[in-house]
């Protein structure tokens, strides 16, 4: 009896979970992710993901979109947090600058996610460019 | 610090290139547009090219990583087809570095209560729906493959017993059996030699011409000598032009144009001592005149320099139309060679001797110039 009752509860729970899952997936189908389904299918097929169910591909697309949106939001924060460089003649428009996604902001934002993106600050013509003349002779 | 950065950069570059080489341009272009749209939705107004490229790389990697992890979980469970649970587990794996609520309760039966799904749910509820900008066709496009027909389809029976009929048929015999081929090779080395000899002749002719011009210039003090010299020059040049332009086989023009010159030259050679270049040839010219037929006297200095190329000459052997080579050979054969030795001598040796003599005479000429 006890076993039965204990068994029953998880069953009900699972049933609820199943309905919740189906509801979630149905709601997912309503939402059209920005990343097109074909693109996601292409890359998933490359990785060996085999599933004819489009809901799963939608799930993956939404997950990726969420991830990128998070990264972009963090980069935006970085961009806004930087003090305004341009000092306009009109003081009221001091903070008015175009929000541009730069490599610096992106690398700072990605560092939290464990992605190390380093950007070349400048490119030199020769290996000895920028060195002291003394070391260059060597 | 900078060195460490460089090393990491190269490593990333290699990894990136590995991944990048697998991506097609088309899929990357689509990803770029999608990423740009997402960023625009977040609030950005512009991008740096490199930043956008990096973001695209990261997004592609994320999708691939999620697919790999999902597949791994499915394979661990003994399946090849992935289902929602595998995807959720993969999501949780990818979200672990950053952490999500409910991370301690992973791998429960209820998937929806998983933290990762909850976050996605919230995102779906919150975010605006921004569909992709353009319609994307199904890709990659799989082309219809033409299979090699099997034995059965060809109506053939395989030659060997161990070969079943449903395998692709063998190629036809003519594709691999060697059949005799007639070796019709043209005498290429011969034409090459002829061409080489012709070019030698041209070079020598121009050299002679130059020397004659120098000689004539040197002797241009006397007005009487100028004219025939120039005339000789002009004709020489003309003849040079004629000789260089036409092939050795045709010789009619040469014969015709040269009729008028030799008398001049011979007379000139006799009268003037300065033009020793022509003097050397005077005896030769006369010898050749004696040796050849009466009409064929179109010999000049230049043709002497020709090697006796053994050409197969067909057609009319007119007196004037006779090619010079034949003339030279005849001259050499009939008269004692004008170098003063009998019998056949090598063309090269003859030419060498001639050039040496020329240089000697030039040494005599130069102080006069």
Boltz contact constraints between the chains, C-beta under 6 A:
constraints:
  - contact:
      token1: [A, 14]
      token2: [B, 109]
      max_distance: 6.0
  - contact:
      token1: [A, 17]
      token2: [B, 110]
      max_distance: 6.0
  - contact:
      token1: [A, 17]
      token2: [B, 112]
      max_distance: 6.0
  - contact:
      token1: [A, 20]
      token2: [B, 112]
      max_distance: 6.0
  - contact:
      token1: [A, 21]
      token2: [B, 111]
      max_distance: 6.0
  - contact:
      token1: [A, 21]
      token2: [B, 112]
      max_distance: 6.0
  - contact:
      token1: [A, 24]
      token2: [B, 112]
      max_distance: 6.0
  - contact:
      token1: [A, 31]
      token2: [B, 124]
      max_distance: 6.0
  - contact:
      token1: [A, 31]
      token2: [B, 129]
      max_distance: 6.0
  - contact:
      token1: [A, 32]
      token2: [B, 129]
      max_distance: 6.0
  - contact:
      token1: [A, 32]
      token2: [B, 131]
      max_distance: 6.0
  - contact:
      token1: [A, 34]
      token2: [B, 34]
      max_distance: 6.0
  - contact:
      token1: [A, 34]
      token2: [B, 37]
      max_distance: 6.0
  - contact:
      token1: [A, 34]
      token2: [B, 38]
      max_distance: 6.0
  - contact:
      token1: [A, 34]
      token2: [B, 130]
      max_distance: 6.0
  - contact:
      token1: [A, 34]
      token2: [B, 132]
      max_distance: 6.0
  - contact:
      token1: [A, 35]
      token2: [B, 34]
      max_distance: 6.0
  - contact:
      token1: [A, 36]
      token2: [B, 132]
      max_distance: 6.0
  - contact:
      token1: [A, 36]
      token2: [B, 136]
      max_distance: 6.0
  - contact:
      token1: [A, 38]
      token2: [B, 136]
      max_distance: 6.0
  - contact:
      token1: [A, 38]
      token2: [B, 138]
      max_distance: 6.0
  - contact:
      token1: [A, 38]
      token2: [B, 139]
      max_distance: 6.0
  - contact:
      token1: [A, 39]
      token2: [B, 27]
      max_distance: 6.0
  - contact:
      token1: [A, 39]
      token2: [B, 30]
      max_distance: 6.0
  - contact:
      token1: [A, 42]
      token2: [B, 27]
      max_distance: 6.0
  - contact:
      token1: [A, 43]
      token2: [B, 63]
      max_distance: 6.0
  - contact:
      token1: [A, 43]
      token2: [B, 64]
      max_distance: 6.0
  - contact:
      token1: [A, 44]
      token2: [B, 67]
      max_distance: 6.0
  - contact:
      token1: [A, 47]
      token2: [B, 64]
      max_distance: 6.0
  - contact:
      token1: [A, 47]
      token2: [B, 67]
      max_distance: 6.0
  - contact:
      token1: [A, 47]
      token2: [B, 68]
      max_distance: 6.0
  - contact:
      token1: [A, 48]
      token2: [B, 71]
      max_distance: 6.0
  - contact:
      token1: [A, 49]
      token2: [B, 67]
      max_distance: 6.0
  - contact:
      token1: [A, 49]
      token2: [B, 70]
      max_distance: 6.0
  - contact:
      token1: [A, 49]
      token2: [B, 71]
      max_distance: 6.0
  - contact:
      token1: [A, 49]
      token2: [B, 82]
      max_distance: 6.0
  - contact:
      token1: [A, 50]
      token2: [B, 81]
      max_distance: 6.0
  - contact:
      token1: [A, 51]
      token2: [B, 82]
      max_distance: 6.0
  - contact:
      token1: [A, 56]
      token2: [B, 87]
      max_distance: 6.0
  - contact:
      token1: [A, 59]
      token2: [B, 87]
      max_distance: 6.0
  - contact:
      token1: [A, 60]
      token2: [B, 66]
      max_distance: 6.0
  - contact:
      token1: [A, 62]
      token2: [B, 120]
      max_distance: 6.0
  - contact:
      token1: [A, 63]
      token2: [B, 91]
      max_distance: 6.0
  - contact:
      token1: [A, 63]
      token2: [B, 120]
      max_distance: 6.0
  - contact:
      token1: [A, 64]
      token2: [B, 59]
      max_distance: 6.0
  - contact:
      token1: [A, 64]
      token2: [B, 62]
      max_distance: 6.0
  - contact:
      token1: [A, 64]
      token2: [B, 63]
      max_distance: 6.0
  - contact:
      token1: [A, 66]
      token2: [B, 120]
      max_distance: 6.0
  - contact:
      token1: [A, 66]
      token2: [B, 123]
      max_distance: 6.0
  - contact:
      token1: [A, 67]
      token2: [B, 62]
      max_distance: 6.0
  - contact:
      token1: [A, 68]
      token2: [B, 38]
      max_distance: 6.0
  - contact:
      token1: [A, 68]
      token2: [B, 59]
      max_distance: 6.0
  - contact:
      token1: [A, 69]
      token2: [B, 38]
      max_distance: 6.0
  - contact:
      token1: [A, 69]
      token2: [B, 42]
      max_distance: 6.0
  - contact:
      token1: [A, 72]
      token2: [B, 39]
      max_distance: 6.0
  - contact:
      token1: [A, 72]
      token2: [B, 42]
      max_distance: 6.0
  - contact:
      token1: [A, 73]
      token2: [B, 42]
      max_distance: 6.0
  - contact:
      token1: [A, 76]
      token2: [B, 42]
      max_distance: 6.0
  - contact:
      token1: [A, 76]
      token2: [B, 43]
      max_distance: 6.0
  - contact:
      token1: [A, 98]
      token2: [B, 45]
      max_distance: 6.0
  - contact:
      token1: [A, 98]
      token2: [B, 46]
      max_distance: 6.0
  - contact:
      token1: [A, 99]
      token2: [B, 44]
      max_distance: 6.0
  - contact:
      token1: [A, 99]
      token2: [B, 45]
      max_distance: 6.0
  - contact:
      token1: [A, 100]
      token2: [B, 46]
      max_distance: 6.0
  - contact:
      token1: [A, 101]
      token2: [B, 39]
      max_distance: 6.0
  - contact:
      token1: [A, 101]
      token2: [B, 44]
      max_distance: 6.0
  - contact:
      token1: [A, 101]
      token2: [B, 47]
      max_distance: 6.0
  - contact:
      token1: [A, 101]
      token2: [B, 51]
      max_distance: 6.0
  - contact:
      token1: [A, 102]
      token2: [B, 48]
      max_distance: 6.0
  - contact:
      token1: [A, 102]
      token2: [B, 51]
      max_distance: 6.0
  - contact:
      token1: [A, 103]
      token2: [B, 48]
      max_distance: 6.0
  - contact:
      token1: [A, 103]
      token2: [B, 50]
      max_distance: 6.0
  - contact:
      token1: [A, 103]
      token2: [B, 51]
      max_distance: 6.0
  - contact:
      token1: [A, 106]
      token2: [B, 51]
      max_distance: 6.0
  - contact:
      token1: [A, 114]
      token2: [B, 97]
      max_distance: 6.0
  - contact:
      token1: [A, 117]
      token2: [B, 54]
      max_distance: 6.0
  - contact:
      token1: [A, 118]
      token2: [B, 5]
      max_distance: 6.0
  - contact:
      token1: [A, 118]
      token2: [B, 8]
      max_distance: 6.0
  - contact:
      token1: [A, 118]
      token2: [B, 9]
      max_distance: 6.0
